[in-house]
Structure formats: structure tokens, C-alpha cells
Amino acid sequence: MTTVEYPAVPTEDAAAAVDRRERELLAAAQRYSFRGRIDTSAFSGPVFASARGSVVTDLHGNDYLDFNSGQMCAALGHNHPRILAAIQEACATMLHAHSSHFNVKEIELAARLGELLPDPLTRSLFGASGADANELALLLARIYTGGREVFSPHVSYHGLSAGTRSLTFAGWRRSHDPQSGDAHAILAPYCYRCPLAKSFPSCGFACLDASFELVDAQSTGQPAAVITEPLFSAGGVIDPPQGWLARLRDLCHERGMLLVVDDEQTGLGKLGTMFGFIDEDGTEVVPDIVTLAKHLGGGVDLSSVTTTDEIEAKVVDAGLTVTRSHSNDPLPCAAGIASIDIVVEEDVPAKARALGRRLREHLTALGEKFDLIGDIRGRGMLIGIELVRDRDSKEPAYDEGNEIGRRCFEAGLIFSMRRGGSVLRFVPPASTTLSQVDQGMETFAKVLEEVCAGS
Ligand code: PMP
């Protein structure tokens, strides 16, 4: 028998196969995916394929240090093993449940949150996204007070659903459907660029006094609430001066309005304290309603609204139904319990403080070298710098910021640009080691130097 010798089939080398796969995926995205995203609308790579801890990896196997914590939801680290174990357990027991009956995981999660939050914030209900929780919080405030009008500082981000986008003043409003007539902006405590050209503390919170003159002038006698982040993240890492939140709460209560704190991005340890409305010295301003989201789900979609017995009783007696098909599902609730366990047992607030300290050390040293850095601010592992062309005029350095962000991304460091590119925001997950912070800052310093040198 003669053996036939077949010519060797030319095999595509592995790198070429990945290139082809990426091209095919991007072509499919171009054909089938919706754009209109927060940071880019381009159909370009990289295409991310996996993640672990503080590193995300693209299809080609390139690693990126993720100082954006995914979309801020991986603040405990991507694919944390305890979150994965909780999800696996839910897969083996119960993924989804009847929303009108209690299930084990949702009760356990509500109890954990109730124990963790300061009194009288004890009663929780769960939503799917951050916007969802803020919509629910505003609904509670309106029913409880009988009012309609809601207000938020002019650098806020509360979500992109209809009601929350009406109160998202940091941007992303163009082409939106008509805004709710009951949603208004008040002045944010943006001290680096004070809208009243005053300075703290001699201003005596003049921004709040001016804001409430506007609140009273615009009101039809039906004010319901102010919703605020305790530190404005998407609006440019703007950290209100101490005492601002307490004064805001007093001004709300004087008018029978509720204070809603949107702690969705800032809660559960990220700012170096358990919640964003608690300062490092322990001073706390307990709101009437608080919302959590982002890393509450440890990487899966989960949000919460927590309020007092009194508010819960009144709105339920008024006949309010809050059910969402998936809101009390065992899977996200199990992830939420694991997330709280991690925050408490791994002391995420302490990790956030350590990461923030190290980041600040690097940024402060760079600020001494480069006049482009006009301001360094933030708390815990949420740190921002504002770039200016001139430290006196404070002309924002939009192009420089966008260029630095683009080059750092190409060099394997992810962070976000806000306020048109003039604010760079660094949010490393709690899994980040100090040497990863150093590594990220080394990349950043190199790119900063190049851009400042015009090369
Ligand atoms: N509130 C804050 C403070 C946020 O940062 C975000 C998301 N960036 C939201 C609300 C909206 O959350 P989601 O996108 O999950 O609706």
C-alpha cells in the first residue's frame, strides 16, 4: 500500500489568529452594537477578554492596570474569589425567586446592610442598577413628604434613566428627552473653582445659602428632597469641605425636605470610611435615605435603597409597590453579602486609605515638578487631579488631559478623564498592591513628562 504524502496545511500563527478574531469582533460590533457610551463612541480595540484583581487583559494578552475599577464596580478587585464562590453557590441552589415572597439571601443581605448602616437606617429594598435605586429613593421621598421638587448640586451624577438624568448635571444630558420640570440644580461646593468666587472657610457655605434662596424661589410649595453624592466623582472628584453635608441636611429639614445620599460609588469603604457620609474623624451626617450600588454587587448588577422604619411605614401604608422582577434575586443578593463580608473582613476602608496615601505621595511629588497639576483632591482610593494651563488663571488643560489619558491607556494604565479631560480620576481597586500603585504612577509620570515637554 502506498502512503500518500499530503502537503502540510499552513497553520495561521497564534498572533495572526487573535488579530483576525479581534477584527471579526469589531466588525460585528460595528454592525450590531449600540454606541452612545460615556467615554467613547469609537468601534476600536482593545477588546477586553478577562480580568483578575487590579489587572484586565485584552484579546492579545496585553495587561492593563485598571485604575478605573471597571465601571467602578470592581472596587474590590475583578473576579474576587469570594464573590465567585457566592455566585457558584447561588448557581447550585437558587438563581431567581418570586419577588413577592422572601428568599434566604435577600433577607440576609437586608440584615447585613441594616447592621452596617448607622441607625435609624435599617430598612432596605434592592434594585438592579444605580439609577434604579436613585429613582426608588426619590419616589420614597416624594411619597413620604407629599412633595414633588427635587434638587441636586450642579456637578452630580445620579444615573441615566429618565428621572435620574434630570438630576445628573455633570454632563451626558444632550439629546435626552424633556427633563422633569420638578428637577433643579443647586450650586455645588466646588471650592477650587467656587461659583461665587469665595474661599472656604470664610465663605461660611455661601453656596448653600445662595442655593436655598433659589430652592425657595423656584418652589411651588412642594419640595421633596435634595439628592447628593458625598463626594462628586463623575463631576470631577469634587470633595465638599467638612461641614457642608451637615449644613445641607439642616437646610433640607428646615423645609420638611429629605436628604438622600447617593453613596453608590463612594460607599462601602472606597473613601476610607465605611460610608461616604462619615468623615475620617468619625463625624457622620446620617441621611434620611441612602443608596448603594457599584461594588455592592462585587461585579454583578445590584443596588440598594435603605431608609428608616418611619419612612418605610408611611410609604407602604400609602400603597406603594416597589417590586422589580429581578431585584430580590438570590444570585445578586448572595454577591452583595459576599461583598459586605469582604469590605468588613478585609478592612477595605483601611486599604483605601493606604492606596490613597501612596497615590497622593506620587501626585504631590509630580505637582511640585509640573505646573500643569493645579489641584489634587479626593479621599481614600478615589483621587483626582485637575490640570490647568496656568495656576493663576486656572485655564483648564483639556487637550493635555485627554492626551495624557490616551497615552497612558496605550501604555497599559486605565483611568478616566472628567470635566472635558481637565480632571484625571484614579480609582484603583482595593486589590491593588502598593507596588502596582508605584508601577501605575511610573507610567503616568513618564507620559506626563512627555506631554509637558511637547513630545
Ligand atoms: N450614582 C452615582 C454616584 C454613580 O457614580 C453612578 C454611576 N456612575 C450612578 C448613580 C448610576 O449607576 P448605574 O449606571 O448603575 O445606573
Boltz pocket constraint, residues with backbone or C-beta under 6 A from the ligand:
constraints:
  - pocket:
      binder: B
      contacts: [[A, 71], [A, 128], [A, 129], [A, 130], [A, 131], [A, 132], [A, 134], [A, 157], [A, 158], [A, 159], [A, 160], [A, 229], [A, 233], [A, 234], [A, 262], [A, 263], [A, 264], [A, 265], [A, 266], [A, 293], [A, 294]]
      max_distance: 6.0
